[in-house]
């Protein structure tokens, strides 16, 4: 099976995963690498795990793992806003110290 990157809403993702399993395209969701976004409004320590559980359940990929188990799974990539004026130096240093790959995107400020 070829690997493709597809961006879907959480609801669309859940439907696509269920259909792919039903059609035999994949055996289970364990064959997938699914990413989601933690909104800034959910970045408070008390909000991270509930936001993750909500994202997983809306995406149809929730499982029976407890919040404690999910908390033990470290992030591998942190996609953040970075640009010529906002380098995110402290965050990049934190990511490096914790073996997290920072991924940044910059809008085309020159209109090119």
N, C-alpha and C positions, 0 to 999 in steps of 0.2 A: 504494500500500500504506500503510495507516495504521501509525503508529509506536506501539508498546506497550512498556511496561517489564515485563519478566518476570524473576522471580528463580527460578533453577534451580540444582540441584547441578551440578558440573562434568560428571559423567557424563550427566545428563539433558540438559544443554546440548549436548554433543557429538552425542547421538542426535537431538535436535531440529534442529540445524543440518544434519546429514546428510539427514534426512528432508525438510527444507524445500528443499534443493538438488535432491534426487531428484524431488520433486513439482513443481519449477519455481516454487515460491513466491518463491524468491530465486535469482539467477544464481550467486552465490558468497558465501562468508563475508565478502568485502571490503565487502559492503553492510551489514554489521552493526557496531555499536559494542558491544563486550563488555567488561564490567568484571570484575575479580576482586579478591580481598582478599589483602593481604600480612599474615600473622599476625605478632604481636609477636615470636614466637620465631624468625622468619625475617628480622628487620629488621637483622641484622648484615650489613655490606657483602659478606662472602663467601657469604652465604646468599640474597641477594635474587634474583640471576639464576637460580640453580637452582630456587628456589621458583616463579619466574615460568614457567620452561620446564615444570616439573611441572604447574602449573595449566593451561597451554595444552594440553599433551598429554592430560591427563585430560579436558579439555573438548572434545577432538576438533578443536581449532582451531590446533594447533601448525603451524609452518611451517618453512621452511628457513633463516630468518634466523639468523645467528650470535649468540652472546651479546654480541659487541661491538656489533653493529647494534642489538640490543635495548637495550643500555646507553645508546645515543645518543638514544633516544626519551624525551623528558622526560615526566614525569607531568603531567596537566592538572588532576586533582582529587585531593585527599587527604582521605579521609573519616576523621575522628578523633573520639574521645570528647571532648566538651566539656560542661560543665555549670556551674551557678552557682558551684560551689566550685573548679572546675578549668578555667580559662580558656584554657589552652594558648597563652599570650601569645608565647613564643619561637617555637613552631611556626607560629603564625599569621603572625608577622613574616617567618619564613623563606619561607613560602608566598607572601606578598605580594612579597618581593624576587625570587622566582623565577617569578613569573607562574603560580602554582598556586592553584587555587580550593580553599580549605578548606571541607569540608562536615562539619558536626557534628550530632550528635543527642543529645538529653537525655532520659533516662527521666522519666516523670511522677512526680516525687518527692512530689507532694501527693495522689496517688491520684485525680486527676480524669481 
